[in-house]
Amino acid sequence: MSKNLFHLIKTDLVAAKDKDPAARNYFEVSLTYSGFHAILFYRICHILWRFKLKFVSRFLSNLARILTSVEIHPAAKIGESFFIDHGSGLVIGETCIIGKNVTLYQHTTLGGISPAVNSKSQINVKRHPTIGNNVIIGSGAQILGPVNIGKNARIGANAVVLSNVPENMTYVGIPARKLESTNKQNNFDPYGIGDGKIDDPNKKSIHALFNEIHQLSEKINELQSKITNKKAIDVKNVLIKKKNLKLKDDV
């Protein structure tokens, strides 16, 4: 058990060093990174939870929340090479399952949306997300309910995810919508958006609307021109008739 614990902590430390260019060495990460401290607390609390020392586990977990501003339920299952960047305001719920090499940024919530009433019926029921291997979740993202996030997926900052996300896809927006993606995403993309060159999912629709508005505007102008010309012709005809009537009266 201790060997496995030290292996997990080692992989978490390596992940923080490898993924954050600001991390100069392992010593700095181990002493100054609140995200790593939160994971370290979680690893210990999780073992205590498995040994049925649930009160002690929850007490230490709450202490970790006070010290790091990261709340991870000790019953959650988290794989190796887990990285929390910046770490403030992050929540991971009780029935979360997180795979290997997953990265979370600040203010992310992996939460449950089961109703608060009749909570006894929800004990040991899957209420929180399942995150696949190599997933990156940007800051402020909210992944709610027992949804599945496929391996290599990317969740953009402030996205709200309420349904399953396929493998190798990037989702952004509220509610989250998928972007075009056909390549396997093995590279590390900070905040889940890589180089930031992401097209707005509504871009084509907005352009189509503008084109339609432009066409309608041209048609309106054309109709107004026809109406103006018709009025001018009608006025001219009326004047001619009046002139003809006057000539008849004079005769």
N, C-alpha and C positions, 0 to 999 in steps of 0.2 A: 504493500500500500504506500509506504513512504517513498519507495523507489519510483512508483508511478506518479506520486505527487511532485517530486522533485523534477521528474521529466517534463510534466506539464508546465511547471513554473519556468523551467529553462526555455521551453518553446515559446512561452508568452514573452519572456524577456528578449529573446532573439527576434520575435516578430516586431516588437516595439522599436528595436534598434534598426532593423532592416527597412521598416516602412516609414519612419519619420526621419527626414534629412536633418532635422534639428538635433537629433540624438547623437551626441559625439562618442559616447562609449556606454558600456553596460553598467558601469558604476553610477553614472549620472542617471540613467533610466531607473535603476533600482531604488535610488534615493529621492528623486525629484518628480517622478511621473505619477500623478494621482490615479490615472487610469490603470497603471500596472499595480499600484497598491490595492485598488478595488478588486482586481482579478486575484491578487494574492490572498486577500481576505476571503474572497468567494471560494477559492480552492480548498482552504482550510474548513470553512463553514460547510461546504458540500460534503466533505468526509464526515464531519460531526453529524450532519443530517442523516447520512446513510447508516451511521451507528446508533440512530434513534436518540441522539442527544439534541433534540429539536429546540428546546428552550435555549440552551447554550449557543446553538447554531444561530438562532434568530437574534439573540442578544449581541453576538459578535457582528452579525450582518448589519444590525442597526447602528452599531458603533462605526462600522466601515462607511455607512451612509453619511453619518455626521462628519466623519473625517475627510471623505472624498467627494461628497455630493453625487455618488453613484449608488443606486439601489439595485442589487441583484439578489433575488430570492435564492436561498441556499439549495432549494429543491430543483432549480433549473439545471439542465444538462448542457455543458459547454465543452466542445472539443479543444484540441491543442492549438497552439499558435494563435490565441485569441488576442486581439489588440483593440483597446479603447483609446482613441485619441482625444485629448483635452478633457474628456470625462465628466464635465459638469452637467447635472440635471438628467442623467441617463437612467432609464428604468428597464429592468428585465424581469418579467413575471414568472410565477411559480412553475408553470407547465411548459415553459420555453424549452426548445431543443435547438441547440446551435452546433453546427458542424465545425470542421477544421478550417483554420486560416481565415477566419471571419474578422472583419474590421467594422467597428461602430464609431461614429462621431458624436459629439456632444448633443445633448437634448433629444436623443433618440428614445422612443418608447416602443418596447415590444410588449404590448398590453393585451388584456382580455376584455371582451365586451359582453360577457354574460350578465344577465340582469342581477341586481343586488338582492332581490327578494329570493327567499328559499335557498340561501347559500349552502345549506347542508347537502342539498341534492347535487351541488357542483363540486363536491370534494372528489379529488382524483379524476375529474373530468378534464379533458384537454381543452383549455380555454385560450391558450397563447400561441404565438407563431412557431413554426418550425423553419429554421434557416439552414440552407444547404451549405456545402463546402465552398470556400473562396468567394463568399458574398461580401459586398461592400455597401454599407448603409450610411448615407450622408447625414449631415447635422440637421436636427429638427424633424427627421422623418418619423412618422407614426405608422407602425405596422400593427394592426389590431385584429384580434380574433384568431381562431385556429387555422390560419392560412399557411400555405407552403410557399417558401421562396426558393426557387430552383438554384442549383449550383451555378457559380460564376455570374449570378445576377448582380445588377447594380441598381440601387434605389437612390434617386437624387435627393438633394437637400430639400426639406420641408414637404416631401411627398406624403400623401396619406394613402396607405395601401389597405384595402378591405377585401381583396380577393387574391387568388393564387397568382404567382409570378412564374412564368416558364424559365427554364434554364437559358443562360447566355443572353438574357434580355435586360435592357435598361428601362426603368419606369420612372417617370417624373410627373409632378403636378398634383392637383387636388380636384377630384380623386385621381389617383395615379393612373397614367396612360402609358402604353408602351411606345418606345421609339423603334425605328427600323434597325434591326441588327441581325446579321447572318453569321458573323464570325464568333468563334469561341473566345471569351474574354478572360485570358489568362494573365494579362498585365494588371498591375496595380493602378487603379484610378482613384486619386484623392477625391473624397466627398462623393464618390459614385458617378462623377461626370467626366473624368479624364481630363482632356485638354480644354474642356468647356465649349467645344464646337458642337453644340446640340441645337438642332432645329426645333422650333416651336411645333408641337404636334398639331396645332390649329392653324399653322401658317398657310397651308393650301386652301383651307376653308375661308380664311380671312381674305386671301387674294381673290378667290372666286366671288366673294360677296362684294368686294370693291369693284371688280369688273362688271358685275351685274348692276350695281348702283350707277356706274359710269354709263352703261348702255341705257338704263332707264332714264337717266338725266338727258342723254342725247335725244331719246324718243320724246320726252316731255318738251324739250326745246323745239323739236321739229313740229310737234302738235301746236305749240304756242305760236310758232311762225305761221302755220297754216291758218289758225284761227284769226290771227292779226290780218293776214292777207285777205281772208274771206270778209272780215268786217270792213276792210278798206274798200273792197269791191262792192259790198252791199251799200255802203255810204255813197259811193260814186253813182251807183244805179239809182238810188233815191234822189240824189241831186239832179241827175239827168231827167228823171220823171217829172220832178218839180219844174224844171226848166221848160220841158215840153208842154206841161199843163199851162204854164204862164204864157207861152207863145200862143197857144190855142185861145186863151182868154183874150189876149190882145187882138187877135184876128176877129 
